Amino acid sequence: PVKNDAIADEQPEESAYKPDKDGFVEVVFVVKSDGTVEARQVKTGIQSDTHIEILEGLSENDQIVIGNYRAISKDLQNGTPVTVKDNTAAK
């Protein structure tokens, strides 16, 4: 989760996000067809140390960015280009 005021300061176009009761906004980065990412607000459900249930905000075929916390929270922003790796063998 990211504090809503941090998003508003860095990316004013993100102001449409709706913070939860604690002032946080949960987002994932979705890979767009042009190879860049966009932050998308999601609603989460149950969580463990390694998995988070997404209840709303994604479509079945959306590709999302996964990685360590620093890479996701500090280095990515809307429009950042990414390389998609095929991980179908891991399923």
Backbone atoms as SQL, in Angstrom:
CREATE TABLE atoms (id INTEGER PRIMARY KEY, chain TEXT, resi INTEGER, resn TEXT, atom TEXT, x REAL, y REAL, z REAL);
INSERT INTO atoms VALUES
  (1, 'A', 1, 'PRO', 'N', 0.815, -1.187, 0.000),
  (2, 'A', 1, 'PRO', 'CA', 0.000, 0.000, 0.000),
  (3, 'A', 1, 'PRO', 'C', 0.864, 1.259, 0.000),
  (4, 'A', 2, 'VAL', 'N', 0.355, 2.285, -0.590),
  (5, 'A', 2, 'VAL', 'CA', 1.056, 3.552, -0.705),
  (6, 'A', 2, 'VAL', 'C', 0.170, 4.628, -0.116),
  (7, 'A', 3, 'LYS', 'N', 0.755, 5.540, 0.672),
  (8, 'A', 3, 'LYS', 'CA', -0.026, 6.644, 1.216),
  (9, 'A', 3, 'LYS', 'C', -0.539, 7.497, 0.080),
  (10, 'A', 4, 'ASN', 'N', -1.792, 7.899, 0.135),
  (11, 'A', 4, 'ASN', 'CA', -2.423, 8.681, -0.925),
  (12, 'A', 4, 'ASN', 'C', -1.721, 10.008, -1.159),
  (13, 'A', 5, 'ASP', 'N', -1.259, 10.693, -0.086),
  (14, 'A', 5, 'ASP', 'CA', -0.633, 11.994, -0.283),
  (15, 'A', 5, 'ASP', 'C', 0.691, 11.864, -1.023),
  (16, 'A', 6, 'ALA', 'N', 1.397, 10.735, -0.887),
  (17, 'A', 6, 'ALA', 'CA', 2.640, 10.530, -1.631),
  (18, 'A', 6, 'ALA', 'C', 2.355, 10.398, -3.117),
  (19, 'A', 7, 'ILE', 'N', 1.297, 9.710, -3.457),
  (20, 'A', 7, 'ILE', 'CA', 0.928, 9.573, -4.865),
  (21, 'A', 7, 'ILE', 'C', 0.547, 10.930, -5.432),
  (22, 'A', 8, 'ALA', 'N', -0.223, 11.700, -4.693),
  (23, 'A', 8, 'ALA', 'CA', -0.675, 12.998, -5.186),
  (24, 'A', 8, 'ALA', 'C', 0.503, 13.933, -5.409),
  (25, 'A', 9, 'ASP', 'N', 1.521, 13.894, -4.548),
  (26, 'A', 9, 'ASP', 'CA', 2.680, 14.765, -4.709),
  (27, 'A', 9, 'ASP', 'C', 3.506, 14.398, -5.923),
  (28, 'A', 10, 'GLU', 'N', 3.706, 13.127, -6.178),
  (29, 'A', 10, 'GLU', 'CA', 4.576, 12.687, -7.259),
  (30, 'A', 10, 'GLU', 'C', 3.871, 12.624, -8.599),
  (31, 'A', 11, 'GLN', 'N', 2.601, 12.280, -8.612),
  (32, 'A', 11, 'GLN', 'CA', 1.879, 12.067, -9.857),
  (33, 'A', 11, 'GLN', 'C', 0.480, 12.664, -9.723),
  (34, 'A', 12, 'PRO', 'N', 0.334, 13.961, -10.021),
  (35, 'A', 12, 'PRO', 'CA', -0.956, 14.614, -9.810),
  (36, 'A', 12, 'PRO', 'C', -2.116, 13.946, -10.540),
  (37, 'A', 13, 'GLU', 'N', -1.864, 13.315, -11.695),
  (38, 'A', 13, 'GLU', 'CA', -2.951, 12.672, -12.424),
  (39, 'A', 13, 'GLU', 'C', -3.522, 11.479, -11.679),
  (40, 'A', 14, 'GLU', 'N', -2.876, 11.043, -10.632),
  (41, 'A', 14, 'GLU', 'CA', -3.332, 9.898, -9.853),
  (42, 'A', 14, 'GLU', 'C', -4.365, 10.306, -8.802),
  (43, 'A', 15, 'SER', 'N', -4.742, 11.575, -8.755),
  (44, 'A', 15, 'SER', 'CA', -5.609, 12.057, -7.684),
  (45, 'A', 15, 'SER', 'C', -6.998, 11.420, -7.697),
  (46, 'A', 16, 'ALA', 'N', -7.343, 10.696, -8.737),
  (47, 'A', 16, 'ALA', 'CA', -8.641, 10.027, -8.797),
  (48, 'A', 16, 'ALA', 'C', -8.690, 8.791, -7.902),
  (49, 'A', 17, 'TYR', 'N', -7.562, 8.371, -7.325),
  (50, 'A', 17, 'TYR', 'CA', -7.550, 7.215, -6.439),
  (51, 'A', 17, 'TYR', 'C', -8.363, 7.505, -5.189),
  (52, 'A', 18, 'LYS', 'N', -9.025, 6.478, -4.697),
  (53, 'A', 18, 'LYS', 'CA', -9.831, 6.596, -3.483),
  (54, 'A', 18, 'LYS', 'C', -9.107, 5.882, -2.340),
  (55, 'A', 19, 'PRO', 'N', -8.598, 6.636, -1.353),
  (56, 'A', 19, 'PRO', 'CA', -7.900, 5.993, -0.237),
  (57, 'A', 19, 'PRO', 'C', -8.866, 5.198, 0.640),
  (58, 'A', 20, 'ASP', 'N', -8.306, 4.160, 1.298),
  (59, 'A', 20, 'ASP', 'CA', -9.121, 3.394, 2.235),
  (60, 'A', 20, 'ASP', 'C', -9.262, 4.177, 3.538),
  (61, 'A', 21, 'LYS', 'N', -9.875, 3.574, 4.536),
  (62, 'A', 21, 'LYS', 'CA', -10.141, 4.275, 5.794),
  (63, 'A', 21, 'LYS', 'C', -8.868, 4.705, 6.519),
  (64, 'A', 22, 'ASP', 'N', -7.731, 4.061, 6.220),
  (65, 'A', 22, 'ASP', 'CA', -6.459, 4.412, 6.840),
  (66, 'A', 22, 'ASP', 'C', -5.651, 5.394, 6.000),
  (67, 'A', 23, 'GLY', 'N', -6.204, 5.828, 4.859),
  (68, 'A', 23, 'GLY', 'CA', -5.506, 6.781, 4.003),
  (69, 'A', 23, 'GLY', 'C', -4.581, 6.147, 2.986),
  (70, 'A', 24, 'PHE', 'N', -4.656, 4.835, 2.817),
  (71, 'A', 24, 'PHE', 'CA', -3.795, 4.139, 1.873),
  (72, 'A', 24, 'PHE', 'C', -4.536, 3.836, 0.574),
  (73, 'A', 25, 'VAL', 'N', -3.756, 3.737, -0.497),
  (74, 'A', 25, 'VAL', 'CA', -4.280, 3.340, -1.803),
  (75, 'A', 25, 'VAL', 'C', -3.482, 2.125, -2.240),
  (76, 'A', 26, 'GLU', 'N', -4.155, 1.038, -2.596),
  (77, 'A', 26, 'GLU', 'CA', -3.476, -0.168, -3.072),
  (78, 'A', 26, 'GLU', 'C', -3.497, -0.159, -4.591),
  (79, 'A', 27, 'VAL', 'N', -2.300, -0.234, -5.177),
  (80, 'A', 27, 'VAL', 'CA', -2.187, -0.218, -6.633),
  (81, 'A', 27, 'VAL', 'C', -1.280, -1.346, -7.098),
  (82, 'A', 28, 'VAL', 'N', -1.463, -1.755, -8.341),
  (83, 'A', 28, 'VAL', 'CA', -0.531, -2.648, -9.023),
  (84, 'A', 28, 'VAL', 'C', -0.153, -1.965, -10.325),
  (85, 'A', 29, 'PHE', 'N', 1.007, -2.328, -10.857),
  (86, 'A', 29, 'PHE', 'CA', 1.411, -1.814, -12.156),
  (87, 'A', 29, 'PHE', 'C', 1.033, -2.829, -13.217),
  (88, 'A', 30, 'VAL', 'N', 0.252, -2.374, -14.192),
  (89, 'A', 30, 'VAL', 'CA', -0.231, -3.209, -15.283),
  (90, 'A', 30, 'VAL', 'C', 0.555, -2.848, -16.533),
  (91, 'A', 31, 'VAL', 'N', 1.011, -3.879, -17.271),
  (92, 'A', 31, 'VAL', 'CA', 1.759, -3.660, -18.509),
  (93, 'A', 31, 'VAL', 'C', 0.769, -3.350, -19.627),
  (94, 'A', 32, 'LYS', 'N', 0.988, -2.210, -20.285),
  (95, 'A', 32, 'LYS', 'CA', 0.125, -1.804, -21.399),
  (96, 'A', 32, 'LYS', 'C', 0.671, -2.379, -22.708),
  (97, 'A', 33, 'SER', 'N', -0.115, -2.297, -23.763),
  (98, 'A', 33, 'SER', 'CA', 0.264, -2.881, -25.059),
  (99, 'A', 33, 'SER', 'C', 1.509, -2.236, -25.656),
  (100, 'A', 34, 'ASP', 'N', 1.843, -1.004, -25.254),
  (101, 'A', 34, 'ASP', 'CA', 3.041, -0.343, -25.781),
  (102, 'A', 34, 'ASP', 'C', 4.297, -0.677, -24.982),
  (103, 'A', 35, 'GLY', 'N', 4.195, -1.587, -24.001),
  (104, 'A', 35, 'GLY', 'CA', 5.355, -2.011, -23.222),
  (105, 'A', 35, 'GLY', 'C', 5.680, -1.113, -22.042),
  (106, 'A', 36, 'THR', 'N', 4.810, -0.156, -21.743),
  (107, 'A', 36, 'THR', 'CA', 4.989, 0.678, -20.560),
  (108, 'A', 36, 'THR', 'C', 3.976, 0.241, -19.508),
  (109, 'A', 37, 'VAL', 'N', 4.133, 0.784, -18.308),
  (110, 'A', 37, 'VAL', 'CA', 3.234, 0.400, -17.224),
  (111, 'A', 37, 'VAL', 'C', 2.347, 1.562, -16.814),
  (112, 'A', 38, 'GLU', 'N', 1.211, 1.194, -16.221),
  (113, 'A', 38, 'GLU', 'CA', 0.351, 2.197, -15.593),
  (114, 'A', 38, 'GLU', 'C', -0.095, 1.651, -14.251),
  (115, 'A', 39, 'ALA', 'N', -0.147, 2.535, -13.256),
  (116, 'A', 39, 'ALA', 'CA', -0.629, 2.145, -11.937),
  (117, 'A', 39, 'ALA', 'C', -2.141, 2.036, -11.991),
  (118, 'A', 40, 'ARG', 'N', -2.653, 0.982, -11.378),
  (119, 'A', 40, 'ARG', 'CA', -4.101, 0.779, -11.346),
  (120, 'A', 40, 'ARG', 'C', -4.508, 0.436, -9.918),
  (121, 'A', 41, 'GLN', 'N', -5.492, 1.142, -9.412),
  (122, 'A', 41, 'GLN', 'CA', -5.983, 0.877, -8.065),
  (123, 'A', 41, 'GLN', 'C', -6.723, -0.451, -8.043),
  (124, 'A', 42, 'VAL', 'N', -6.486, -1.219, -6.989),
  (125, 'A', 42, 'VAL', 'CA', -7.148, -2.508, -6.812),
  (126, 'A', 42, 'VAL', 'C', -7.729, -2.591, -5.406),
  (127, 'A', 43, 'LYS', 'N', -8.673, -3.503, -5.256),
  (128, 'A', 43, 'LYS', 'CA', -9.210, -3.836, -3.936),
  (129, 'A', 43, 'LYS', 'C', -8.710, -5.226, -3.610),
  (130, 'A', 44, 'THR', 'N', -8.090, -5.376, -2.439),
  (131, 'A', 44, 'THR', 'CA', -7.508, -6.660, -2.074),
  (132, 'A', 44, 'THR', 'C', -8.366, -7.384, -1.046),
  (133, 'A', 45, 'GLY', 'N', -8.132, -8.700, -0.983),
  (134, 'A', 45, 'GLY', 'CA', -8.811, -9.558, -0.020),
  (135, 'A', 45, 'GLY', 'C', -7.800, -10.143, 0.943),
  (136, 'A', 46, 'ILE', 'N', -7.854, -11.468, 1.093),
  (137, 'A', 46, 'ILE', 'CA', -6.958, -12.134, 2.038),
  (138, 'A', 46, 'ILE', 'C', -5.518, -12.072, 1.539),
  (139, 'A', 47, 'GLN', 'N', -4.584, -12.086, 2.494),
  (140, 'A', 47, 'GLN', 'CA', -3.162, -11.984, 2.170),
  (141, 'A', 47, 'GLN', 'C', -2.362, -12.943, 3.027),
  (142, 'A', 48, 'SER', 'N', -1.243, -13.402, 2.450),
  (143, 'A', 48, 'SER', 'CA', -0.261, -14.177, 3.206),
  (144, 'A', 48, 'SER', 'C', 1.077, -13.477, 3.019),
  (145, 'A', 49, 'ASP', 'N', 2.147, -14.113, 3.454),
  (146, 'A', 49, 'ASP', 'CA', 3.473, -13.530, 3.254),
  (147, 'A', 49, 'ASP', 'C', 3.861, -13.479, 1.784),
  (148, 'A', 50, 'THR', 'N', 3.275, -14.330, 0.960),
  (149, 'A', 50, 'THR', 'CA', 3.688, -14.422, -0.443),
  (150, 'A', 50, 'THR', 'C', 2.586, -14.159, -1.458),
  (151, 'A', 51, 'HIS', 'N', 1.338, -14.086, -1.029),
  (152, 'A', 51, 'HIS', 'CA', 0.230, -13.928, -1.969),
  (153, 'A', 51, 'HIS', 'C', -0.771, -12.886, -1.470),
  (154, 'A', 52, 'ILE', 'N', -1.390, -12.193, -2.427),
  (155, 'A', 52, 'ILE', 'CA', -2.448, -11.228, -2.128),
  (156, 'A', 52, 'ILE', 'C', -3.600, -11.487, -3.084),
  (157, 'A', 53, 'GLU', 'N', -4.787, -11.653, -2.546),
  (158, 'A', 53, 'GLU', 'CA', -5.973, -11.839, -3.376),
  (159, 'A', 53, 'GLU', 'C', -6.430, -10.472, -3.901),
  (160, 'A', 54, 'ILE', 'N', -6.633, -10.370, -5.221),
  (161, 'A', 54, 'ILE', 'CA', -7.148, -9.151, -5.835),
  (162, 'A', 54, 'ILE', 'C', -8.633, -9.365, -6.104),
  (163, 'A', 55, 'LEU', 'N', -9.469, -8.564, -5.478),
  (164, 'A', 55, 'LEU', 'CA', -10.916, -8.702, -5.619),
  (165, 'A', 55, 'LEU', 'C', -11.473, -7.856, -6.760),
  (166, 'A', 56, 'GLU', 'N', -10.898, -6.687, -6.966),
  (167, 'A', 56, 'GLU', 'CA', -11.383, -5.766, -7.992),
  (168, 'A', 56, 'GLU', 'C', -10.217, -4.987, -8.577),
  (169, 'A', 57, 'GLY', 'N', -10.376, -4.573, -9.845),
  (170, 'A', 57, 'GLY', 'CA', -9.406, -3.669, -10.454),
  (171, 'A', 57, 'GLY', 'C', -8.581, -4.265, -11.572),
  (172, 'A', 58, 'LEU', 'N', -8.608, -5.600, -11.722),
  (173, 'A', 58, 'LEU', 'CA', -7.857, -6.256, -12.789),
  (174, 'A', 58, 'LEU', 'C', -8.794, -7.095, -13.643),
  (175, 'A', 59, 'SER', 'N', -8.389, -7.271, -14.898),
  (176, 'A', 59, 'SER', 'CA', -9.093, -8.176, -15.803),
  (177, 'A', 59, 'SER', 'C', -8.310, -9.473, -15.896),
  (178, 'A', 60, 'GLU', 'N', -8.940, -10.519, -16.374),
  (179, 'A', 60, 'GLU', 'CA', -8.336, -11.851, -16.400),
  (180, 'A', 60, 'GLU', 'C', -7.000, -11.890, -17.129),
  (181, 'A', 61, 'ASN', 'N', -6.848, -11.210, -18.240),
  (182, 'A', 61, 'ASN', 'CA', -5.617, -11.297, -19.029),
  (183, 'A', 61, 'ASN', 'C', -4.630, -10.167, -18.783),
  (184, 'A', 62, 'ASP', 'N', -4.847, -9.336, -17.774),
  (185, 'A', 62, 'ASP', 'CA', -3.896, -8.270, -17.468),
  (186, 'A', 62, 'ASP', 'C', -2.564, -8.873, -17.042),
  (187, 'A', 63, 'GLN', 'N', -1.487, -8.267, -17.521),
  (188, 'A', 63, 'GLN', 'CA', -0.151, -8.654, -17.067),
  (189, 'A', 63, 'GLN', 'C', 0.277, -7.622, -16.042),
  (190, 'A', 64, 'ILE', 'N', 0.727, -8.094, -14.886),
  (191, 'A', 64, 'ILE', 'CA', 1.151, -7.180, -13.838),
  (192, 'A', 64, 'ILE', 'C', 2.643, -7.319, -13.596),
  (193, 'A', 65, 'VAL', 'N', 3.210, -6.285, -13.018),
  (194, 'A', 65, 'VAL', 'CA', 4.632, -6.278, -12.693),
  (195, 'A', 65, 'VAL', 'C', 4.811, -6.915, -11.322),
  (196, 'A', 66, 'ILE', 'N', 5.769, -7.835, -11.228),
  (197, 'A', 66, 'ILE', 'CA', 6.128, -8.423, -9.940),
  (198, 'A', 66, 'ILE', 'C', 7.609, -8.168, -9.723),
  (199, 'A', 67, 'GLY', 'N', 8.013, -8.097, -8.480),
  (200, 'A', 67, 'GLY', 'CA', 9.416, -7.862, -8.175),
  (201, 'A', 67, 'GLY', 'C', 9.564, -7.458, -6.722),
  (202, 'A', 68, 'ASN', 'N', 10.789, -7.074, -6.373),
  (203, 'A', 68, 'ASN', 'CA', 11.034, -6.687, -4.989),
  (204, 'A', 68, 'ASN', 'C', 10.410, -5.325, -4.696),
  (205, 'A', 69, 'TYR', 'N', 10.243, -5.042, -3.425),
  (206, 'A', 69, 'TYR', 'CA', 9.547, -3.828, -3.002),
  (207, 'A', 69, 'TYR', 'C', 10.180, -2.569, -3.579),
  (208, 'A', 70, 'ARG', 'N', 11.496, -2.471, -3.525),
  (209, 'A', 70, 'ARG', 'CA', 12.162, -1.256, -4.017),
  (210, 'A', 70, 'ARG', 'C', 11.884, -1.038, -5.496),
  (211, 'A', 71, 'ALA', 'N', 12.012, -2.073, -6.290),
  (212, 'A', 71, 'ALA', 'CA', 11.791, -1.935, -7.733),
  (213, 'A', 71, 'ALA', 'C', 10.374, -1.475, -8.026),
  (214, 'A', 72, 'ILE', 'N', 9.422, -2.022, -7.321),
  (215, 'A', 72, 'ILE', 'CA', 8.022, -1.683, -7.574),
  (216, 'A', 72, 'ILE', 'C', 7.678, -0.300, -7.020),
  (217, 'A', 73, 'SER', 'N', 8.029, -0.039, -5.775),
  (218, 'A', 73, 'SER', 'CA', 7.551, 1.176, -5.118),
  (219, 'A', 73, 'SER', 'C', 8.384, 2.415, -5.414),
  (220, 'A', 74, 'LYS', 'N', 9.649, 2.242, -5.708),
  (221, 'A', 74, 'LYS', 'CA', 10.523, 3.407, -5.883),
  (222, 'A', 74, 'LYS', 'C', 10.884, 3.676, -7.335),
  (223, 'A', 75, 'ASP', 'N', 11.075, 2.645, -8.135),
  (224, 'A', 75, 'ASP', 'CA', 11.605, 2.831, -9.482),
  (225, 'A', 75, 'ASP', 'C', 10.543, 2.913, -10.566),
  (226, 'A', 76, 'LEU', 'N', 9.344, 2.405, -10.313),
  (227, 'A', 76, 'LEU', 'CA', 8.301, 2.410, -11.345),
  (228, 'A', 76, 'LEU', 'C', 7.376, 3.601, -11.189),
  (229, 'A', 77, 'GLN', 'N', 6.937, 4.125, -12.320),
  (230, 'A', 77, 'GLN', 'CA', 5.897, 5.144, -12.358),
  (231, 'A', 77, 'GLN', 'C', 5.163, 4.998, -13.676),
  (232, 'A', 78, 'ASN', 'N', 4.034, 5.640, -13.819),
  (233, 'A', 78, 'ASN', 'CA', 3.288, 5.555, -15.073),
  (234, 'A', 78, 'ASN', 'C', 4.195, 5.895, -16.245),
  (235, 'A', 79, 'GLY', 'N', 4.143, 5.060, -17.289),
  (236, 'A', 79, 'GLY', 'CA', 4.934, 5.302, -18.491),
  (237, 'A', 79, 'GLY', 'C', 6.311, 4.670, -18.501),
  (238, 'A', 80, 'THR', 'N', 6.736, 4.047, -17.398),
  (239, 'A', 80, 'THR', 'CA', 8.036, 3.384, -17.363),
  (240, 'A', 80, 'THR', 'C', 8.014, 2.181, -18.300),
  (241, 'A', 81, 'PRO', 'N', 9.002, 2.081, -19.224),
  (242, 'A', 81, 'PRO', 'CA', 9.045, 0.899, -20.095),
  (243, 'A', 81, 'PRO', 'C', 9.544, -0.323, -19.326),
  (244, 'A', 82, 'VAL', 'N', 8.984, -1.487, -19.641),
  (245, 'A', 82, 'VAL', 'CA', 9.390, -2.738, -19.004),
  (246, 'A', 82, 'VAL', 'C', 9.556, -3.817, -20.063),
  (247, 'A', 83, 'THR', 'N', 10.277, -4.867, -19.705),
  (248, 'A', 83, 'THR', 'CA', 10.428, -6.032, -20.566),
  (249, 'A', 83, 'THR', 'C', 9.650, -7.178, -19.939),
  (250, 'A', 84, 'VAL', 'N', 8.784, -7.790, -20.717),
  (251, 'A', 84, 'VAL', 'CA', 7.973, -8.904, -20.222),
  (252, 'A', 84, 'VAL', 'C', 8.737, -10.198, -20.433),
  (253, 'A', 85, 'LYS', 'N', 8.880, -10.976, -19.360),
  (254, 'A', 85, 'LYS', 'CA', 9.525, -12.286, -19.443),
  (255, 'A', 85, 'LYS', 'C', 8.445, -13.355, -19.427),
  (256, 'A', 86, 'ASP', 'N', 8.616, -14.372, -20.237),
  (257, 'A', 86, 'ASP', 'CA', 7.656, -15.476, -20.284),
  (258, 'A', 86, 'ASP', 'C', 7.881, -16.369, -19.078),
  (259, 'A', 87, 'ASN', 'N', 6.898, -16.448, -18.208),
  (260, 'A', 87, 'ASN', 'CA', 7.034, -17.293, -17.020),
  (261, 'A', 87, 'ASN', 'C', 6.022, -18.427, -17.019),
  (262, 'A', 88, 'THR', 'N', 5.568, -18.830, -18.190),
  (263, 'A', 88, 'THR', 'CA', 4.572, -19.903, -18.248),
  (264, 'A', 88, 'THR', 'C', 5.122, -21.219, -17.728),
  (265, 'A', 89, 'ALA', 'N', 6.430, -21.414, -17.802),
  (266, 'A', 89, 'ALA', 'CA', 7.030, -22.651, -17.304),
  (267, 'A', 89, 'ALA', 'C', 6.917, -22.745, -15.786),
  (268, 'A', 90, 'ALA', 'N', 6.775, -21.598, -15.106),
  (269, 'A', 90, 'ALA', 'CA', 6.703, -21.591, -13.651),
  (270, 'A', 90, 'ALA', 'C', 5.328, -21.993, -13.134),
  (271, 'A', 91, 'LYS', 'N', 4.342, -22.100, -13.981),
  (272, 'A', 91, 'LYS', 'CA', 2.976, -22.415, -13.530),
  (273, 'A', 91, 'LYS', 'C', 2.791, -23.872, -13.229);
